[in-house]
Amino acid sequence: MAVGVAAAGPAVTQVEAQELPPCARFFVVGVRGSGQEMVGRFGIGGTVDLYVEADADQLPDDATVRYSLPNAAAPVGPFYVNSVFQGRDNLLSLVRNRIANCPGIRIGLAGYSQGAHVIHLALERLTEAERGVARGVLLLADPLSAGDTGYARARTVRGEPGTRTGGGVFARDLLPGDVQGRTTDFCISLDPVCDNESATSSFAAFAADVHTMYEECCGEFPAAITLGGEFAQRLAGA
């Protein structure tokens, strides 16, 4: 995977060192974007937190745990690749731990930007059976977006139905077919991180103004409420 930034040493798996929450029927894992701190109601950074919060009316409080993945979420730069691989390994460890210890669990995965990158890579490494426990997946501004697919969604910054002619700034990579039907790959049209068709550099793509608009997107289409609600419905559904 060529991303234009250098790795910085081996990834370190942190999940085993974290105190994991108790088992719950619904386990929502949020993964932060580059440079985002563990802030917000659920500690998942300003962006993913809003989308995860929108599921509150869909999932019962007494049967739901929302968890912020422990990873560096390093800014775009020399430590980005290591941060992504660390996050991927932490997420794989977490999902497998929950499957092994929490029978019947239904896992939701939601990530923004680097967080979507982490989830994308982890889904490709899980087995089909393990992916089957991931009942809902929400990728916001995925740098590996395959572009205009059956599981892609796009809106303009004004909320109009959007088009996508480009794909991820790092690669156009289809998710495994068995999880596509439970996934939403959301991109604001012309966000060069997930709708890149002009070979925009990774540094310029992540710095684009449109890439920062997911928290308040998109006019008459309130993305966080709409997509967060759909994500929760998938998680709670049959």
VODO-825213 format. One line per 10 residues: number of its first residue (from 1); their letters; for each residue x, y, z of N, C-alpha, C. Coordinates in nm, 3 decimals, m for minus. Atoms other than C-alpha are relative to their C-alpha. Layout:
<recs>
NUM> A> X:Y:Z:X:Y:Z:X:Y:Z  ... $
</recs>
This chain:
<recs>
1> MAVGVAAAGP> 0.084:m0.118:0.000:0.000:0.000:0.000:0.088:0.123:0.000  m0.081:m0.120:0.009:0.166:0.320:m0.116:m0.083:0.120:0.043  0.077:m0.112:m0.051:0.047:0.617:0.085:0.078:0.129:0.001  m0.075:m0.122:0.008:0.324:0.868:0.037:0.057:0.049:0.131  m0.060:m0.034:m0.127:0.430:0.869:0.401:0.068:m0.123:0.055  m0.083:0.112:m0.043:0.684:0.655:0.577:m0.050:m0.061:0.129  0.030:0.067:m0.125:0.620:0.396:0.843:0.108:0.032:0.102  m0.097:m0.034:m0.104:0.792:0.447:1.176:0.002:m0.110:0.104  m0.014:0.108:m0.095:0.873:0.119:1.345:m0.117:m0.094:0.000  0.106:0.101:m0.001:0.658:m0.187:1.418:m0.122:0.046:0.075 $
11> AVTQVEAQEL> 0.125:m0.031:m0.069:0.296:m0.160:1.518:m0.003:m0.066:0.137  0.012:0.053:m0.135:0.213:m0.216:1.884:m0.147:m0.023:0.028  0.139:0.032:m0.032:m0.107:m0.394:1.977:m0.028:0.041:0.144  0.029:m0.056:m0.131:m0.265:m0.210:2.270:m0.123:m0.060:0.067  0.129:0.040:m0.056:m0.601:m0.378:2.315:0.016:m0.088:0.123  m0.016:0.090:m0.113:m0.469:m0.647:2.548:0.031:0.075:0.129  m0.036:m0.078:m0.117:m0.342:m0.375:2.781:m0.114:0.087:0.049  0.113:m0.083:m0.037:m0.677:m0.195:2.792:m0.100:m0.082:0.082  0.108:0.066:m0.073:m0.954:m0.274:3.034:m0.124:0.003:m0.087  0.113:0.006:0.090:m1.229:m0.392:2.805:m0.131:0.006:0.079 $
21> PPCARFFVVG> 0.129:m0.006:m0.069:m1.591:m0.322:2.893:m0.064:m0.137:0.006  0.069:0.130:m0.006:m1.827:m0.605:2.986:m0.070:m0.031:m0.131  0.072:0.042:0.120:m2.002:m0.804:2.717:m0.137:0.069:m0.006  0.132:m0.058:0.024:m2.314:m0.654:2.566:m0.052:m0.056:m0.131  0.060:0.049:0.124:m2.555:m0.758:2.294:0.049:0.081:m0.120  m0.042:m0.088:0.108:m2.457:m0.456:2.082:0.130:0.070:0.042  m0.132:m0.055:m0.031:m2.094:m0.345:2.074:0.043:0.088:m0.117  m0.033:m0.096:0.105:m2.021:m0.030:1.874:0.142:0.049:0.021  m0.140:m0.042:m0.006:m1.655:0.041:1.801:0.019:0.119:m0.093  m0.029:m0.118:0.079:m1.559:0.389:1.683:0.150:0.019:m0.015 $
31> VRGSGQEMVG> m0.143:m0.020:0.027:m1.224:0.472:1.523:0.020:0.142:m0.050  m0.019:m0.143:0.024:m1.099:0.831:1.518:0.079:0.028:m0.128  m0.077:m0.048:0.113:m0.958:1.031:1.229:0.136:0.052:0.043  m0.137:m0.046:m0.026:m0.603:1.163:1.201:0.000:0.124:0.090  m0.016:m0.113:m0.090:m0.509:1.392:1.487:m0.114:0.024:0.095  0.114:m0.021:m0.089:m0.841:1.355:1.668:0.026:m0.062:0.138  m0.016:0.047:m0.138:m0.833:1.321:2.046:m0.121:m0.085:0.040  0.110:0.082:m0.051:m1.050:1.085:2.249:m0.097:0.089:0.078  0.096:m0.093:m0.059:m1.315:1.349:2.310:m0.139:m0.034:m0.048  0.138:0.026:0.038:m1.691:1.361:2.277:m0.068:m0.090:0.103 $
41> RFGIGGTVDL> 0.079:0.079:m0.096:m1.966:1.176:2.458:0.054:m0.140:0.018  m0.050:0.137:m0.006:m1.815:0.838:2.373:0.150:m0.008:m0.020  m0.145:m0.001:0.013:m1.452:0.945:2.334:0.051:m0.040:m0.137  m0.037:0.047:0.133:m1.446:0.874:1.960:0.036:0.118:m0.091  m0.032:m0.116:0.081:m1.344:1.222:1.848:m0.126:0.072:m0.044  0.116:m0.080:0.030:m1.571:1.497:1.727:m0.087:m0.054:m0.111  0.076:0.041:0.119:m1.676:1.330:1.402:m0.081:m0.127:0.023  0.070:0.128:m0.015:m1.760:0.965:1.466:m0.097:0.005:0.116  0.087:m0.010:m0.115:m1.908:1.054:1.802:m0.142:0.043:m0.038  0.131:m0.050:0.040:m2.191:1.243:1.632:m0.083:m0.107:m0.071 $
51> YVEADADQLP> 0.071:0.105:0.074:m2.280:0.952:1.404:m0.040:m0.113:0.095  0.031:0.106:m0.096:m2.264:0.700:1.688:m0.109:0.045:0.097  0.102:m0.051:m0.091:m2.473:0.924:1.912:m0.139:m0.009:m0.061  0.130:0.004:0.068:m2.748:0.916:1.650:m0.066:m0.136:0.010  0.061:0.133:m0.012:m2.800:0.546:1.719:m0.069:m0.021:0.134  0.048:0.017:m0.137:m2.913:0.611:2.075:m0.146:m0.040:0.009  0.142:0.033:m0.003:m3.283:0.586:1.994:m0.029:m0.139:m0.057  0.020:0.128:0.066:m3.235:0.260:1.804:0.046:m0.119:0.085  m0.061:0.109:m0.076:m3.028:0.056:2.049:m0.027:0.018:0.149  0.032:m0.012:m0.143:m3.126:m0.020:2.410:0.125:0.029:0.083 $
61> DDATVRYSLP> m0.115:m0.040:m0.081:m2.894:0.148:2.661:0.054:m0.114:0.084  m0.045:0.105:m0.091:m2.885:m0.153:2.889:0.061:m0.120:m0.072  m0.057:0.111:0.075:m2.765:m0.380:2.608:0.102:0.048:m0.103  m0.089:m0.060:0.099:m2.526:m0.148:2.423:0.125:0.057:0.066  m0.127:m0.061:m0.041:m2.160:m0.061:2.472:0.059:0.072:m0.120  m0.068:m0.078:0.104:m1.989:0.212:2.270:0.145:0.021:0.045  m0.140:0.011:m0.041:m1.611:0.189:2.269:0.089:0.070:m0.102  m0.096:m0.069:0.087:m1.338:0.413:2.129:0.127:m0.083:m0.011  m0.117:0.085:0.019:m1.061:0.202:1.977:0.126:0.072:0.048  m0.126:m0.061:m0.041:m0.727:0.270:2.149:0.104:m0.009:m0.113 $
71> NAAAPVGPFY> m0.104:m0.006:0.102:m0.494:0.380:1.872:0.051:0.142:m0.008  m0.068:m0.129:m0.002:m0.262:0.670:1.803:m0.077:0.108:m0.075  0.066:m0.099:0.086:m0.474:0.841:1.533:0.097:0.112:m0.036  m0.105:m0.098:0.028:m0.152:1.013:1.430:m0.039:0.091:m0.116  0.025:m0.090:0.113:m0.172:1.320:1.205:0.063:m0.054:m0.128  m0.059:0.040:0.127:m0.099:1.271:0.836:0.144:0.050:m0.002  m0.142:m0.032:m0.007:0.279:1.264:0.814:0.080:m0.127:0.020  m0.090:0.116:m0.005:0.567:1.030:0.898:m0.048:m0.115:0.085  0.047:0.109:m0.087:0.374:0.829:1.158:m0.136:m0.055:m0.041  0.134:0.041:0.042:0.052:0.779:0.963:m0.010:m0.150:m0.023 $
81> VNSVFQGRDN> 0.008:0.143:0.034:0.124:0.432:0.828:0.007:m0.087:0.124  m0.011:0.078:m0.122:0.234:0.298:1.164:m0.128:0.010:0.082  0.124:m0.020:m0.074:m0.077:0.447:1.323:m0.113:m0.084:m0.058  0.104:0.080:0.065:m0.303:0.278:1.066:0.020:m0.149:0.030  m0.024:0.143:m0.023:m0.137:m0.062:1.105:m0.021:m0.036:0.148  0.027:0.022:m0.142:m0.146:m0.029:1.485:m0.150:m0.009:0.025  0.144:0.003:m0.015:m0.515:0.053:1.467:m0.061:m0.126:m0.056  0.050:0.124:0.060:m0.582:m0.238:1.233:0.022:m0.118:0.093  m0.031:0.113:m0.087:m0.408:m0.482:1.466:m0.080:0.007:0.130  0.081:m0.015:m0.122:m0.585:m0.340:1.772:m0.146:m0.039:m0.025 $
91> LLSLVRNRIA> 0.140:0.032:0.031:m0.921:m0.372:1.599:m0.018:m0.150:m0.022  0.008:0.144:0.019:m0.855:m0.729:1.489:0.001:m0.072:0.135  m0.008:0.061:m0.133:m0.756:m0.820:1.845:m0.129:0.020:0.078  0.123:m0.031:m0.072:m1.063:m0.649:1.986:m0.118:m0.082:m0.051  0.112:0.074:0.057:m1.313:m0.809:1.748:0.011:m0.148:0.036  m0.017:0.143:m0.030:m1.167:m1.155:1.801:m0.019:m0.028:0.149  0.023:0.014:m0.144:m1.166:m1.105:2.178:m0.149:m0.001:0.032  0.143:m0.007:m0.027:m1.533:m1.007:2.177:m0.073:m0.123:m0.052  0.063:0.120:0.055:m1.629:m1.299:1.953:0.023:m0.119:0.092  m0.035:0.114:m0.084:m1.447:m1.543:2.179:m0.067:0.005:0.136 $
101> NCPGIRIGLA> 0.046:m0.013:m0.137:m1.584:m1.405:2.504:m0.145:0.044:0.016  0.134:m0.054:m0.009:m1.927:m1.268:2.421:m0.092:m0.067:m0.102  0.086:0.070:0.096:m2.155:m1.524:2.250:m0.121:0.084:m0.039  0.116:m0.071:0.048:m2.426:m1.370:2.035:0.019:0.149:m0.020  m0.025:m0.143:0.012:m2.260:m1.028:2.020:m0.022:0.047:m0.144  0.015:m0.064:0.130:m2.344:m0.794:1.731:0.087:0.125:0.002  m0.100:m0.106:m0.001:m2.061:m0.557:1.646:m0.029:0.101:m0.110  0.007:m0.108:0.097:m2.087:m0.220:1.472:0.134:0.070:m0.008  m0.129:m0.066:0.021:m1.778:m0.052:1.323:m0.024:0.132:m0.073  0.017:m0.132:0.060:m1.772:0.321:1.249:0.130:0.077:0.008 $
111> GYSQGAHVIH> m0.125:m0.074:0.000:m1.470:0.525:1.144:0.002:0.112:m0.101  m0.016:m0.116:0.087:m1.376:0.855:0.986:0.144:0.012:m0.046  m0.131:m0.029:0.056:m1.080:0.914:0.753:0.100:m0.110:0.038  m0.093:0.105:m0.042:m0.787:0.729:0.913:m0.074:m0.115:0.068  0.078:0.105:m0.066:m1.043:0.542:1.121:m0.069:m0.091:m0.098  0.060:0.083:0.105:m1.222:0.425:0.806:0.107:m0.087:m0.066  m0.114:0.075:0.055:m0.883:0.319:0.667:0.029:m0.123:0.087  m0.026:0.108:m0.095:m0.825:0.110:0.981:m0.106:m0.110:m0.013  0.108:0.099:0.008:m1.165:m0.060:0.959:0.006:m0.076:m0.132  m0.008:0.063:0.132:m1.127:m0.128:0.587:0.106:m0.111:0.000 $
121> LALERLTEAE> m0.107:0.100:m0.001:m0.795:m0.308:0.639:m0.034:m0.117:0.093  0.035:0.107:m0.094:m0.926:m0.502:0.939:m0.104:m0.094:m0.060  0.102:0.084:0.061:m1.232:m0.627:0.749:0.061:m0.097:m0.100  m0.064:0.088:0.098:m1.005:m0.769:0.481:0.078:m0.112:0.066  m0.078:0.102:m0.070:m0.807:m0.964:0.742:m0.087:m0.095:0.082  0.090:0.089:m0.071:m1.103:m1.107:0.930:m0.048:m0.112:m0.093  0.059:0.107:0.080:m1.243:m1.439:0.815:m0.145:0.037:m0.031  0.141:m0.026:0.033:m1.587:m1.447:0.656:m0.088:m0.022:0.122  0.079:0.026:m0.120:m1.726:m1.597:0.977:0.015:0.114:0.100  m0.022:m0.112:m0.092:m1.568:m1.322:1.186:m0.069:0.126:m0.050 $
131> RGVARGVLLL> 0.069:m0.117:0.054:m1.699:m1.055:0.951:m0.151:m0.010:0.019  0.142:0.018:m0.017:m2.044:m1.203:0.996:m0.052:0.060:0.130  0.040:m0.060:m0.126:m2.050:m1.064:1.350:m0.008:0.153:m0.012  0.006:m0.144:0.026:m1.999:m0.711:1.212:m0.130:0.028:m0.075  0.133:m0.014:0.059:m2.365:m0.636:1.154:m0.024:0.136:m0.064  0.011:m0.132:0.062:m2.316:m0.270:1.062:0.137:0.062:m0.012  m0.129:m0.066:0.024:m2.022:m0.083:0.911:m0.028:0.137:m0.062  0.015:m0.136:0.052:m2.004:0.293:0.854:0.138:0.059:m0.022  m0.129:m0.058:0.037:m1.704:0.433:0.668:m0.023:0.142:m0.049  0.012:m0.141:0.037:m1.677:0.811:0.647:0.134:0.045:m0.060 $
141> ADPLSAGDTG> m0.122:m0.050:0.066:m1.423:0.947:0.395:0.112:m0.104:0.003  m0.096:0.110:0.001:m1.244:0.616:0.346:0.111:0.025:m0.103  m0.110:m0.020:0.095:m0.897:0.667:0.189:0.023:m0.119:m0.094  m0.007:0.116:0.089:m0.937:0.320:0.032:m0.133:m0.024:m0.071  0.133:0.016:0.060:m1.288:0.380:m0.103:0.009:m0.051:m0.144  0.004:0.052:0.137:m1.367:0.181:m0.416:m0.076:0.092:m0.094  0.070:m0.096:0.086:m1.570:0.477:m0.542:m0.148:m0.033:m0.013  0.143:0.016:0.026:m1.912:0.437:m0.702:m0.036:m0.148:m0.001  0.035:0.140:m0.015:m2.025:0.098:m0.573:m0.143:m0.011:0.052  0.134:0.021:m0.052:m2.348:m0.056:m0.455:m0.016:0.038:0.145 $
151> YARARTVRGE> 0.010:m0.036:m0.142:m2.264:0.029:m0.095:0.050:0.143:0.026  m0.047:m0.137:m0.013:m2.142:0.385:m0.162:m0.117:0.097:0.010  0.095:m0.110:m0.010:m2.334:0.699:m0.067:0.077:0.130:m0.019  m0.065:m0.129:0.020:m2.255:1.056:m0.170:m0.102:0.111:0.009  0.079:m0.123:m0.003:m2.392:1.403:m0.104:0.094:0.117:m0.024  m0.076:m0.124:0.008:m2.277:1.750:m0.192:m0.001:0.066:0.137  m0.004:m0.068:m0.129:m2.192:1.985:0.091:m0.134:0.070:0.030  0.131:m0.062:m0.020:m2.538:2.141:0.039:m0.108:m0.103:0.027  0.096:0.105:m0.028:m2.708:1.805:0.084:m0.069:m0.059:m0.120  0.059:0.057:0.121:m2.800:1.736:m0.276:0.060:m0.137:m0.028 $
161> PGTRTGGGVF> m0.059:0.129:0.038:m2.754:1.382:m0.411:0.130:0.024:m0.077  m0.131:m0.023:0.060:m2.389:1.359:m0.506:0.040:m0.110:m0.096  m0.058:0.100:0.089:m2.190:1.178:m0.768:0.143:m0.026:0.044  m0.138:0.034:m0.033:m1.861:0.999:m0.725:0.066:m0.058:m0.124  m0.075:0.050:0.115:m1.624:0.964:m1.017:0.139:m0.046:0.040  m0.131:0.041:m0.048:m1.312:0.913:m0.809:m0.011:m0.105:0.109  m0.005:0.099:m0.107:m1.205:0.680:m0.530:0.098:0.045:0.106  m0.089:m0.032:m0.110:m0.972:0.663:m0.233:0.133:0.058:m0.046  m0.126:m0.066:0.036:m0.659:0.876:m0.234:0.116:m0.100:m0.004  m0.106:0.099:m0.003:m0.447:0.568:m0.160:m0.025:m0.116:m0.095 $
171> ARDLLPGDVQ> 0.035:0.112:0.089:m0.632:0.303:m0.361:m0.152:m0.009:m0.011  0.141:0.038:0.012:m0.971:0.194:m0.493:m0.007:m0.149:0.032  m0.007:0.136:m0.051:m1.027:m0.122:m0.296:m0.138:m0.046:0.045  0.130:0.054:m0.038:m1.352:m0.317:m0.285:0.009:m0.078:0.130  0.010:0.083:m0.119:m1.450:m0.457:0.050:m0.042:m0.142:m0.039  0.048:0.135:0.027:m1.513:m0.833:0.069:m0.150:m0.001:m0.025  0.139:m0.001:0.042:m1.847:m0.910:m0.094:m0.098:m0.033:0.111  0.095:0.043:m0.103:m2.001:m1.071:0.215:m0.036:0.110:0.098  0.030:m0.106:m0.095:m1.988:m0.746:0.415:m0.053:0.126:m0.069  0.041:m0.121:0.071:m2.081:m0.496:0.144:m0.145:0.038:0.029 $
181> GRTTDFCISL> 0.140:m0.029:m0.024:m2.454:m0.526:0.208:m0.030:0.057:0.138  0.017:m0.054:m0.135:m2.404:m0.422:0.571:0.084:0.127:0.020  m0.094:m0.112:m0.006:m2.173:m0.131:0.487:m0.056:0.123:m0.071  0.019:m0.127:0.069:m2.221:0.236:0.404:0.135:0.067:m0.012  m0.125:m0.070:0.031:m1.922:0.403:0.239:m0.041:0.142:m0.041  0.051:m0.135:0.025:m2.009:0.773:0.268:0.113:0.097:m0.030  m0.099:m0.098:0.042:m1.816:1.045:0.090:m0.071:0.126:m0.046  0.049:m0.126:0.054:m1.892:1.412:0.037:0.061:0.017:m0.139  m0.049:m0.014:0.137:m1.864:1.471:m0.336:0.118:0.096:m0.006  m0.122:m0.078:0.024:m1.522:1.603:m0.438:0.093:0.006:0.121 $
191> DPVCDNESAT> m0.098:0.015:m0.108:m1.361:1.519:m0.105:0.115:m0.083:m0.057  m0.107:0.073:0.068:m1.019:1.419:m0.244:0.056:m0.118:0.078  m0.042:0.119:m0.075:m0.963:1.165:0.034:m0.075:m0.124:m0.048  0.081:0.116:0.040:m1.247:0.941:m0.090:m0.060:0.014:m0.139  0.053:m0.023:0.135:m1.342:1.091:m0.428:0.110:0.067:m0.083  m0.121:m0.056:0.061:m0.999:1.145:m0.580:0.017:m0.055:m0.140  m0.020:0.044:0.137:m0.957:1.134:m0.954:0.112:0.077:m0.071  m0.100:m0.084:0.063:m0.677:1.381:m1.014:0.138:m0.017:0.061  m0.130:0.030:m0.060:m0.385:1.223:m0.828:0.042:0.106:0.101  m0.031:m0.093:m0.108:m0.409:1.478:m0.548:0.087:m0.070:0.104 $
201> SSFAAFAADV> m0.087:0.062:m0.099:m0.132:1.412:m0.298:m0.076:m0.025:0.130  0.068:0.032:m0.125:m0.226:1.260:0.035:m0.001:0.119:0.094  m0.005:m0.115:m0.090:m0.113:1.569:0.224:m0.104:0.104:m0.039  0.097:m0.098:0.047:m0.324:1.802:0.009:m0.143:m0.051:0.018  0.134:0.058:m0.012:m0.622:1.564:0.017:m0.052:0.013:0.143  0.045:m0.004:m0.139:m0.640:1.539:0.396:m0.015:0.143:0.051  0.009:m0.140:m0.041:m0.596:1.918:0.424:m0.114:0.075:m0.067  0.108:m0.068:0.074:m0.887:1.997:0.189:m0.114:0.038:0.094  0.109:m0.049:m0.086:m1.166:2.201:0.349:m0.117:m0.098:0.002  0.116:0.088:0.006:m1.435:1.960:0.229:0.018:m0.124:0.087 $
211> HTMYEECCGE> m0.026:0.120:m0.081:m1.268:1.675:0.418:m0.032:0.023:0.148  0.027:m0.031:m0.140:m1.340:1.854:0.746:m0.149:0.023:0.028  0.140:m0.041:m0.010:m1.715:1.895:0.685:m0.096:m0.111:0.042  0.089:0.112:m0.029:m1.850:1.558:0.798:m0.080:0.018:0.128  0.073:m0.018:m0.125:m1.960:1.678:1.140:m0.130:0.076:m0.021  0.119:m0.082:0.022:m2.211:1.930:1.004:m0.063:m0.022:m0.137  0.049:0.028:0.134:m2.278:1.781:0.661:m0.145:m0.054:0.008  m0.019:m0.075:0.123:m2.492:1.826:0.459:m0.132:0.074:m0.028  0.119:m0.077:0.028:m2.761:2.093:0.457:m0.128:m0.072:0.039  0.128:0.066:m0.025:m3.105:1.935:0.422:0.014:m0.151:0.016 $
221> FPAAITLGGE> m0.027:0.142:m0.025:m2.943:1.591:0.448:0.091:m0.007:0.123  m0.083:0.005:m0.121:m2.828:1.568:0.812:0.072:m0.135:0.008  m0.070:0.127:0.019:m2.565:1.302:0.752:0.015:m0.078:0.130  m0.023:0.072:m0.125:m2.487:1.219:1.114:m0.127:m0.068:0.049  0.127:0.056:m0.047:m2.852:1.167:1.207:m0.049:m0.110:m0.093  0.053:0.096:0.097:m2.948:0.988:0.886:0.084:m0.127:m0.006  m0.087:0.117:0.015:m2.648:0.761:0.845:0.024:m0.070:0.133  m0.013:0.063:m0.132:m2.605:0.705:1.218:m0.122:m0.084:0.033  0.121:0.076:m0.023:m2.966:0.594:1.236:m0.005:m0.128:m0.083  m0.003:0.118:0.087:m2.929:0.358:0.939:0.101:m0.103:0.053 $
231> FAQRLAGA> m0.103:0.089:m0.057:m2.613:0.214:1.096:m0.058:m0.077:0.119  0.059:0.066:m0.117:m2.801:0.141:1.418:m0.109:m0.099:m0.039  0.103:0.091:0.047:m3.092:m0.015:1.231:0.059:m0.129:m0.053  m0.067:0.121:0.047:m2.855:m0.255:1.061:0.048:m0.084:0.119  m0.055:0.071:m0.116:m2.695:m0.342:1.392:m0.110:m0.071:0.079  0.110:0.057:m0.080:m3.029:m0.406:1.560:m0.087:m0.096:m0.079  0.089:0.079:0.084:m3.194:m0.580:1.263:0.029:m0.148:0.002  m0.014:0.146:0.005:m3.227:m0.946:1.180:0.132:m0.040:m0.062 $
</recs>
